[in-house]
């Protein structure tokens, strides 16, 4: 079964860390804010403006938070991989000398 790819300008967006979660949360927050504003004020234009602004603010805020968190985890993983690699090399040298 062939997987469907979601591409934009030749980039597979599913491979970008934090993309799916950020936009899912942002869409739901925009809908909730717009609907909530409409139920309170009954003004369509104001509700649409609130929905768009909520979407944009949530996207920006969550993207920055998620990428920062992902970057910290990536750096830790890289340090662990390099440490493990050096330990494996040193253990290989010790076992041949014995």
N, C-alpha and C positions, 0 to 999 in steps of 0.2 A: 504494500500500500504506500503510495507516494505522499509525502508530507507537503502540505501547502505552506508556501513561504510568503510572509508579509514583507514586501520590499518597497523601499522608497529611495529613488535615485541610486539603485543598485546595492543598497545596504539592507541586509536582513535585520529588520527591527527586533525580531525575537531574540537575537543574539546580544543585544545591548543590555547590560545589567541595569536593573531597576525600571526599564521602560514600561513593561506591562503593568506592574503594580502601581507605579506612579500615575499612569493615565487612567487606570480603573478607579483608583481612589479619587482622582480629580474629577472625573465625570460624575461619580456619585455625589460628591460634595457640591458640585455646581448645580446638579438637579435638585438636591435637597435645599440648597440656599435659595434658588429661584422659586421653587414651589412654596417654601416657607414664606418668602417675601410676598408672593402673590396671594397666599391665604390671609396674610395680615393686611396688606394694602389694597389688593385688587387692581393694581396698576401693572399692565402688561409690560410696558417699556422699562419701568423701574425694575421689575422682576427679572427681565432678560438681562439688563445691565448687571444686576447683582449676581446672576448665575454665571455670566461670562467672567466677571471679576473674581468670583469665588473659584472658578475653574483655573484661571490663570495664576492666582495666588497660591492655590493648593499645589498646582503642578510645579511651580518654581520652588516652593518651600520643601515639598516632599522629594523632589529631584535632588536638591542640594543635600538634604539630610541623608538620603539613601546612597548617593554616590560617595559621600564622605565616609559613611559606615562601610560601604563596599571596599573603598580604597584602603581603609585601615585593616580590614580583614585580608585583603589581597597582599598587603605589605607583610603582615604577620605570616601568612602562608608562604610567601617567597623566602622569608628569613628561615622558617622551619625547613623548607625544602633544601636551601643551601647548607644549613647546619647538618641535616640528615645526609646530604651528599658528601660533605667533608668527613663525617663520622664513618660512613661506609668506605670511603677511600682509606682512611686511617686504619680501620679494622682489617681491611684487606692487606695492608702493609704489615700489620702486626702478626697476622696469621702465617704469612709467608716467611717471616723472620724466625719463627719458633721452631 
